[in-house]
Amino acid sequence: MPHRVAVLALDGLLPFELGIPARIFGRSLDPAPGNKGGKLYEVVTCSVRPPGPVRTDSDYAILVEHGPEALATADTVVIPASYELGPVFEEGRLTEELAAALALVRPGTRMVSICTGSYVLAAAGYLDGRPATTHWSSADHFQRLFPQVRVDPDVLFIDDGDVLTSAGVAAGIDLCLHLVRRDHGSAVANEIARRTVVPPHRDGGQAQYIHRPVPEPQFATTTAARAWALGRLERPILLRDMARQESMSVRTFTRRFREEVGVSPGQWLTRQRVERARHLLESSDLSIDQVARDAGFGTATSLRQHLQAALGVPPTVYRRTFRRASVDTP
């Protein structure tokens, strides 16, 4: 049976964020030969009240066809942002209506928030003693209201196993793609990203915002260096070689790279190599040693260390878990 995702629509919701789970999970199709094209997720939208209209932050309402009972059947519950959280936002406590709805959630259900939906998770106690994030502009208020939560205001999203939180708006896309990748592998997630025309992978630890996201026209960018590096990930890549592609000093290149990408060149390279290794483990029969060489880690030991650090599993376990979800993509 498809994994059931219930999206909780609260008054004052942002329509864009409400639609993210349906767009990402709802379009995820099974690539396995025996069930090719079958839906991997079933997405339902529900309210804390019986079926009916739910206000948005725009000049229209949304007709929601499921009441809170849908939460009792969910494998994953997603709570998007709302601008009308009332006592949840002001006092850190649930309304009776919202508390009654969340009481229907089964133990072990995966809980996910987008943007300030994290306030609901925190008020319900799901984030006590856990790391979490929210929109950067609300992070200080969130931390004051919920001192028991370990707030990280800088990252796109945080995966803490059965509870996941994301920053504002588009970070919800990153988090949902991350969940698809976690559930079914990078091939499925990359196909959804391609259809949605968004980057296939932005790591959760990436900065929420970059102070100068678009370089001024008179400045050179680091785009050519990144393209050059992606074309030779299997070979040694030195920082000075990347800087040379842009005719910059190492110091200038490093500063410009961080301004544009949000992480250091070394961190970016490691992430690209991890993604290359994941794809090879899912879609090829190459030995672990060969995957390590082709991804640029050199040795199986190095690959194992980096994959364990990034994903929490060694290469053999990752391959065994996601091999069934592989597809023949270049």
C-alpha positions in Angstrom: 0.0 0.0 0.0 1.2 3.6 -0.7 2.6 5.5 2.3 -0.2 7.7 3.5 0.6 11.4 4.0 -1.9 13.6 5.8 -1.4 17.4 5.4 -3.0 19.4 8.2 -4.6 22.6 6.8 -4.9 25.3 9.5 -6.7 28.6 9.1 -4.4 31.3 7.8 -2.4 28.8 5.8 -0.1 29.7 2.9 -1.4 28.0 -0.2 2.0 27.6 -1.7 3.3 25.6 1.3 0.1 23.6 1.6 0.6 22.4 -2.0 4.2 21.3 -1.6 3.5 17.8 -0.1 0.9 17.0 -2.8 3.3 18.1 -5.6 6.3 16.2 -4.3 4.9 13.1 -2.7 1.8 12.8 -5.0 4.0 12.7 -8.1 6.5 10.1 -6.8 6.1 6.9 -8.8 7.5 3.4 -8.2 10.3 2.6 -10.7 10.3 -1.1 -9.8 9.6 -3.3 -12.8 6.8 -5.2 -11.1 5.0 -2.0 -10.1 6.3 0.6 -12.5 4.3 3.8 -12.4 2.4 2.9 -9.2 2.0 5.7 -6.6 4.5 5.5 -3.7 2.4 7.9 -1.5 -1.2 8.7 -1.0 -1.7 12.4 0.0 -4.8 13.6 1.8 -5.5 17.1 3.1 -7.4 17.4 6.3 -8.6 20.0 8.8 -9.0 20.1 12.6 -12.8 20.5 11.9 -15.3 18.5 9.8 -14.9 18.9 6.1 -15.4 22.4 4.9 -13.6 25.7 4.0 -10.3 26.7 5.5 -9.1 30.3 5.4 -5.8 31.1 3.6 -3.6 34.2 4.0 -4.9 35.3 0.5 -8.4 36.4 -0.7 -9.8 32.9 -1.0 -10.5 29.9 1.1 -9.8 26.2 0.4 -12.4 23.5 0.6 -10.9 20.6 2.5 -12.7 17.3 2.1 -11.3 15.4 5.2 -11.7 16.1 8.9 -9.2 15.3 11.7 -9.9 11.6 11.5 -7.6 11.4 8.5 -4.7 12.0 11.0 -5.4 8.6 12.6 -4.6 6.8 9.3 -1.5 8.7 8.4 2.1 7.3 8.2 3.4 10.8 7.9 1.8 14.0 9.1 2.9 17.3 7.5 2.0 20.7 9.1 2.6 23.7 6.8 2.8 27.3 8.0 -0.1 29.4 9.1 -0.5 33.1 9.9 -3.3 32.4 12.4 -1.8 30.1 15.0 -3.2 32.3 17.8 -2.2 30.9 21.3 0.2 28.4 19.6 2.3 31.3 18.3 1.6 33.7 21.2 1.8 31.4 24.2 3.2 28.1 23.0 0.0 26.1 23.7 -2.4 24.2 21.5 -6.0 25.2 21.2 -8.5 22.5 22.3 -9.5 21.9 18.7 -5.9 21.4 17.6 -5.0 19.3 20.6 -7.9 17.0 20.0 -6.9 16.6 16.3 -3.3 15.8 17.1 -4.4 13.3 19.8 -5.6 11.1 16.9 -2.1 10.7 15.5 -0.8 7.2 16.0 2.4 6.6 18.0 5.3 6.2 15.6 3.8 8.4 12.9 6.5 10.6 11.2 5.9 14.2 12.0 7.0 17.0 9.6 6.7 20.8 9.7 7.2 23.4 7.0 8.2 26.9 8.1 6.3 28.0 11.2 4.4 24.7 11.3 7.2 23.9 13.7 5.3 26.0 16.4 2.6 23.3 16.3 5.0 20.5 16.7 6.8 22.3 19.6 3.5 23.2 21.4 2.5 19.5 21.1 5.7 18.4 22.7 7.2 16.6 19.7 10.3 18.8 19.7 11.2 18.6 23.4 14.9 18.1 23.7 15.3 17.8 20.0 17.1 19.8 17.3 14.7 21.8 15.1 14.5 24.8 12.7 11.9 27.2 11.5 11.9 30.4 9.3 15.0 32.4 10.2 12.9 35.5 11.0 10.9 33.6 13.7 13.9 31.7 15.1 14.6 34.0 18.1 10.9 34.2 19.1 10.6 30.4 18.6 13.5 29.8 20.9 12.2 32.1 23.6 8.8 30.5 23.5 10.2 26.9 23.5 13.5 26.9 25.4 13.4 23.1 25.6 13.9 22.9 21.8 17.5 23.1 20.4 16.9 25.6 17.6 19.2 26.0 14.7 18.2 29.1 12.7 20.6 28.7 9.9 19.8 25.4 8.1 17.3 24.5 5.5 15.9 21.5 7.4 16.6 19.1 10.2 16.0 15.4 10.0 15.8 13.9 13.5 14.5 10.6 12.5 10.7 10.5 13.1 10.4 14.3 13.5 11.6 16.7 10.8 11.4 20.5 10.5 12.2 22.9 7.7 12.8 26.5 7.2 10.5 28.8 5.3 8.7 28.3 2.0 11.0 26.6 -0.6 12.8 24.8 2.1 9.7 22.7 2.4 10.4 21.4 -1.1 13.9 20.5 0.0 12.6 18.6 3.0 9.9 16.7 1.0 12.5 15.7 -1.6 14.8 14.6 1.2 12.1 12.3 2.5 11.4 10.8 -0.9 15.2 10.2 -1.2 15.3 8.7 2.3 12.3 6.5 1.6 13.0 5.4 -2.0 16.5 6.6 -3.1 18.0 9.4 -5.1 16.8 8.2 -8.5 13.1 8.6 -7.5 13.8 12.0 -5.8 15.8 13.3 -8.7 13.1 12.5 -11.2 10.5 14.4 -9.1 12.9 17.3 -8.9 13.4 17.3 -12.6 9.6 17.3 -13.2 9.2 20.1 -10.7 12.1 22.0 -12.2 13.9 22.5 -8.9 17.5 21.6 -7.7 17.6 17.8 -7.1 19.4 18.2 -3.8 20.1 21.0 -1.4 21.6 19.5 1.8 19.7 20.2 5.0 22.8 21.9 6.5 22.9 24.5 3.7 22.3 28.1 4.8 18.7 29.4 4.8 19.8 32.5 3.1 22.9 34.0 1.6 23.6 37.6 2.3 24.6 38.4 -1.3 22.7 35.6 -3.3 23.3 37.2 -6.7 26.8 38.5 -7.4 26.9 42.0 -8.9 27.4 42.0 -12.7 31.0 43.3 -12.6 32.1 40.4 -10.4 33.0 37.0 -11.8 31.1 34.0 -10.4 32.2 30.5 -9.4 29.9 28.7 -11.9 32.6 27.6 -14.3 34.7 26.2 -11.5 31.7 24.1 -10.2 31.0 22.8 -13.7 34.6 21.9 -14.1 34.7 20.1 -10.8 31.5 18.2 -11.5 33.0 16.9 -14.7 36.0 15.3 -12.9 34.8 14.3 -9.5 36.6 11.0 -9.8 40.0 12.8 -9.8 41.8 14.8 -7.1 40.5 18.4 -7.1 42.6 21.0 -5.3 41.2 24.4 -4.2 43.9 26.2 -6.1 42.8 24.4 -9.3 39.2 25.5 -8.8 40.3 29.0 -8.2 42.4 28.9 -11.4 39.3 28.2 -13.5 38.0 31.6 -12.5 41.4 33.4 -12.6 41.0 34.2 -8.9 43.3 33.9 -5.9 42.4 31.1 -3.5 41.3 33.6 -0.9 39.0 35.5 -3.2 37.6 32.3 -4.7 36.9 30.8 -1.3 35.1 33.9 -0.2 33.1 34.3 -3.5 32.2 30.6 -3.4 30.8 30.7 0.1 28.8 33.9 -0.8 27.2 32.2 -3.8 26.7 28.6 -2.6 26.5 29.0 1.2 29.1 26.4 2.0 32.9 26.1 1.5 34.3 24.5 -1.6 35.5 21.5 0.4 32.0 20.9 1.8 30.4 21.3 -1.6 32.8 18.8 -3.2 32.1 16.2 -0.5 28.4 16.6 -1.0 28.7 16.2 -4.7 30.8 13.1 -4.3 28.3 11.6 -1.8 25.5 12.2 -4.3 27.6 10.6 -7.1 28.2 7.6 -4.8 24.5 7.3 -3.9 23.6 7.2 -7.6 26.2 4.6 -8.4 25.2 2.4 -5.5 21.5 2.5 -6.6 21.9 2.2 -10.3 25.0 0.1 -11.0 26.6 -3.2 -10.1 30.0 -1.7 -9.5 32.0 -2.9 -6.6 32.2 -0.7 -3.5 35.9 -0.1 -4.3 35.0 1.0 -7.9 32.1 3.3 -6.6 34.6 4.9 -4.2 37.1 5.6 -7.0 34.4 6.8 -9.5 32.9 9.2 -6.8 36.3 10.6 -6.0 36.8 9.1 -2.5 39.7 6.9 -3.6 39.2 4.0 -1.2 36.2 2.0 0.1 37.3 3.1 3.6 37.0 6.8 2.8 33.6 6.2 1.0 32.3 4.3 4.1 33.4 7.1 6.4 31.8 9.9 4.3 28.6 8.0 3.7 28.3 7.1 7.3 28.7 10.7 8.3 26.3 12.0 5.7 23.6 9.3 5.8 24.2 7.2 8.9 24.7 4.0 7.0 27.6 2.2 5.2 27.6 1.7 1.4 26.5 -2.0 1.5 23.4 -1.2 3.7 22.6 1.8 1.5 22.8 -0.3 -1.7 20.7 -3.1 -0.2 18.0 -0.6 1.0 17.6 1.4 -2.2 18.6 -1.1 -4.9 15.0 -1.9 -5.7 14.3 1.7 -6.3 17.0 2.1 -9.0 16.2 3.1 -12.5 18.2 3.2 -15.7 19.1 6.8 -15.8 22.3 8.3 -17.2 
